[in-house]
Amino acid sequence: MPDSDPADNGPHAAGSEPRTEFVLSGQPTGWGAMAKEVREFDEEKAHNCKEDIDTLLVFAGLFSTVLSAFLIAAYPALQPDPMAAMNYNLERIAAQTASYTFNSTTGTLAAATILSSALPPFQAAVNDIRVNVLWFASLIVSLVTASLGMLVKQWLREFSAVDIPSPQARLRLRHYREPMLSKWRVYEIAATLPLLLQLSLGLFFTGLCYFTASVHSTLGHTTIPLVVGWALFFFSATSLPVFFPGCPYKT
């Protein structure tokens, strides 16, 4: 039996195509590389959204604290003053005492007038009602914004939570979840949170204008122009990107 030529059995045998050998560098390839790239993209997108929500939550907490201090000072104006009833009774007693006359013939005292014992019904001032309505609405919107922000963070965390070792299974799960985020408008809800917080701030500023104007006219003349200037700048900065696509004032 003739001996076979070793060259015929080598990797470059006559008539065979040369084979290319790949050296793995430790980086994932194929499905693993694709799953890694997709996961990094999703995590970066979710991370940016969470950072914005964290900033909103901090501002909402500080704003709600400041607003609560104003409400503590404003809402008692909607309730009857306990001292008012006491003062009213004292005035009645004084008036009743002053109306007594002494009859020297009979030696008795007689009241010239009989005062009504009914306390006038309490009615809050229109300006006090207006201020409290605006400020309580502002507080509610601020707290709703914080609540929605926490919900969105939980939704994004659930979307990113994948504990599957197989790259193909992770991609299939992502392929199922990603359209659901768009369908249920999770990122759109997150984008409305800054607008809700700006709405809350606008309600507070409007109530502040009424409040300061009722306290003193000079204080009102100082507050109202500042608030109007803020409102004009906000609406101008928000609408400029619509007319100028290159404008960086995009929210």
PEGI-V29666 format. One record per helix or strand of 2 or more residues. SS is the DSSP state (hx for helix, st for strand). FROM is the first residue (numbers start at 1). LEN is the number of residues. Records with the same first field share a line. If there is no record, write none. Layout:
SS=FROM-LEN ; FROM-LEN
This chain:
hx=6-4 ; 31-48 ; 82-17 ; 126-35 ; 167-17 ; 186-30 ; 217-27
st=100-4 ; 108-4
